Structure formats: structure tokens, C-alpha cells
Amino acid sequence: MRYWINRRARELSLRFMYSLDVRYTDEPINPIDFRSNIMSFWSTNPINNYYMLKKLRIKKNNMIVIGCYSLKNNRIFLRIIDYDKFNKTISPLENKDKFKNFLRNYNLNEKTDYGDSDFYKTLRDLFSNSRKIVTRNIIKNKATEIISGCVKNIKPIDDEIDQSIKNWRFDRINSVDLNILRIAVYEILFSRGIPVPVSIKEAIVLALKYSSDESCSFINGILDSISKRALQ
């Protein structure tokens, strides 16, 4: 689950950094403006109703996590069901992929198809066999940590990126790629507990989703150079 949480946090961090639109600068970001911007960001991008149908291991057992939505006081709500029970419950269904899509729409409070009404019984059976878990909103906490770290260290982060560019200029990097790089460089240089290869891989995942195939090799080359310098 940790990888899923960190990936969601990186995506939200990328959205914020992109909206902040900070280019290379020698002037520090005004902390008052930053706090105002991040409060506004969370009010319009709540950690709410994230769909998750994720297999993971909990105490040596295979489990499925269903859904994720926010509660008050910075908490989130999850349902966890035994993996074998999940498969047994949905085994009578003719179209399991259609049910999973129904489950996604249900959790996101989106309209379900009229023909999906029979899926509600399966959903009730799943929920009756699930465990309810309320925990800290660690997605939001992690995203805030990444954002704050990037903003606080933006000058040394940008300097590292600038030193690693070949046959290109810093000011020509598009905003999405630049902020993907910033997040990864922050993790490589200033964050603890995340292996360098994971940070590079996750940057490529972000680039594939939000940028282009060409950006992947560009980002990979820069991060490879930075990681090698960091290990020296």
C-alpha cells in the first residue's frame, strides 16, 4: 500500500507544483503566499473518493483494499477484504471487469449504468465481509511533505537539474517535466526511506501519464546523472 500512497501523493504534488508555476529563480518563495496557495489547493483538490482495488499482503495474508475516501479531522476510510473471499464473491459474475468498473463509479459517486443494478447485491456481500479501517490521511500528509520539501529546497534542486542537462537549456524544459524532475530530485537528495531507483521509476511513471514518451528518456538521463553525483 505504501507505493500506492506515495504514487498518489506524487501525482497531487505534481498538480500543485504545476499550478504554482515556479520557474528557475534565485529569489525564495514567499512563505505567506505559499501557505495561501496550498490551502487553496487542498480546498479544491480534496483527498476524496479515490478509487482503489489493490491487492496487498497484511500479516502474511493476501487482501484486497476497496475504496478510499476522506473523513473529518484529516482521516480516511478504507474497506479491506480477504483476497479469497473477494474472488469467491465475484466468481458467479459473468463480467468481472464490468463489476470492477461499477465499483469504481460507485466509490467516486459517479452515475452507474442502469444495467448494473444487479451488482449492488454483490457489493453488499463484499462490504459485509470487509473490515472497516479509519486511518490518518497519509496521502495528503505525504503530498504536503513533498510539496513543502520541493519549495523549501527549490534553488539547490533546480541547480542540480541545470547541471545535468545536455544539449538543452533549463528554461526550455516544459513545466510538467520540470516539476516531475523536482519531485524526484527532492526525494533523491532530501528525503529518506525511498530508494533512488524507486524515485527514478516513479518519475518515469508520472512522465508516461502526464507528459510524453520522449520526456521519459530525457527525465531518466537527468535523474541518472544526479543520482550518480549524489552517491559520490
Protein Blocks (a to p, Z undefined) as FASTA:
>chain_A
ZZmmmmmmmmmmmmmmmmnopacdfbdcdfklmmmmmmmmmmmmccehiacdddddeehi
acddedjdddehhiacdddddfklmmmmmmmpmblmlmmmmmmmmmnopacdfklmmmmm
mmmmmmmmpccdddddfklmmmmmmmmmmmmmmmmmmmmmmmmpghiafklpcfklmmmm
mmmmmmmmmpghiafklmmmmmmmmmmmmmcfklmmmmmmmmmmmmmmmmZZ
